[in-house]
Each structure stands twice: as C-alpha cells, then as structure tokens.
Amino acid sequence: MASKQISIGVGIPMIVVGVILAFILAPMQADLKDTVEFIGSLIGILGILIFIAGFLSRKVAPIAS
C-alpha cells in the first residue's frame, strides 16, 4: 500500500512540476529556455517512472526463520 501512496504522493506532483517547467516557465526564459525545458522534461519523465513503478510493485512475504 505504501508504494501506491508514494506513486500518488511523489509521482503525480513530479509530473505536474515537470509540465509547469517545460511548457509554462521555459518560454518566459530567453537565454535559458533549452535548459529549463530539459530539466522540466527530466522531472516529468522521472515522475512518470515513479508513478508506474509504484503501481507495479508487489509486497514480498517476510522470510520465516
């Protein structure tokens, strides 16, 4: 259950921040446009990976001794 909470609590905000950086703030920057777009895209892609990984993870049974 914690993996889904991380997926929603970390993945979705990273995707939103990446979109804001890449599409809203980058056009406002004249000299750093490429860098801001790259960082925004990178944050968004990492957010998508965390989001997907959170839903694909499974609980592992503890090892009994």
C-alpha positions as CSV (number, residue, x, y, z in Angstrom):
1,M,0.0,0.0,0.0
2,A,2.9,2.4,0.7
3,S,4.1,2.1,-2.8
4,K,0.8,3.3,-4.2
5,Q,0.9,6.2,-1.7
6,I,4.4,7.1,-2.9
7,S,3.3,6.8,-6.5
8,I,0.5,9.2,-6.0
9,G,2.3,11.5,-3.5
10,V,5.6,11.8,-5.4
11,G,4.9,10.7,-9.0
12,I,1.9,13.0,-9.7
13,P,3.5,16.1,-8.2
14,M,6.7,15.5,-10.2
15,I,4.7,15.2,-13.4
16,V,2.9,18.4,-12.6
17,V,6.1,20.3,-11.8
18,G,7.7,19.0,-15.0
19,V,4.8,20.2,-17.1
20,I,4.9,23.6,-15.5
21,L,8.6,24.0,-16.0
22,A,8.7,22.7,-19.6
23,F,5.6,24.3,-21.0
24,I,4.9,27.4,-18.9
25,L,8.2,28.7,-17.5
26,A,10.5,27.8,-20.3
27,P,9.0,30.1,-22.9
28,M,9.4,33.0,-20.5
29,Q,13.2,32.5,-20.3
30,A,15.1,33.8,-23.3
31,D,18.6,32.7,-22.6
32,L,18.0,29.5,-20.5
33,K,15.0,28.1,-22.5
34,D,16.7,24.9,-23.6
35,T,18.0,24.2,-20.1
36,V,14.6,24.8,-18.4
37,E,12.9,22.6,-20.9
38,F,15.4,19.8,-20.4
39,I,15.1,19.9,-16.6
40,G,11.3,20.1,-16.8
41,S,11.2,17.1,-19.2
42,L,13.6,15.2,-17.0
43,I,11.5,15.8,-13.9
44,G,8.3,14.8,-15.7
45,I,9.8,11.6,-17.1
46,L,11.2,10.6,-13.6
47,G,7.7,11.3,-12.2
48,I,6.1,9.0,-14.7
49,L,8.6,6.3,-13.9
50,I,8.0,6.6,-10.2
51,F,4.2,6.6,-10.8
52,I,4.4,3.4,-12.9
53,A,6.8,1.7,-10.6
54,G,4.6,2.4,-7.6
55,F,1.7,0.6,-9.2
56,L,3.7,-2.4,-10.4
57,S,5.5,-3.2,-7.2
58,R,4.4,-6.1,-5.1
59,K,4.6,-6.9,-1.4
60,V,7.2,-9.6,-0.6
61,A,6.4,-12.0,2.2
62,P,8.9,-11.9,5.1
63,I,11.3,-14.7,5.5
64,A,10.4,-17.0,8.3
65,S,13.3,-18.2,10.4
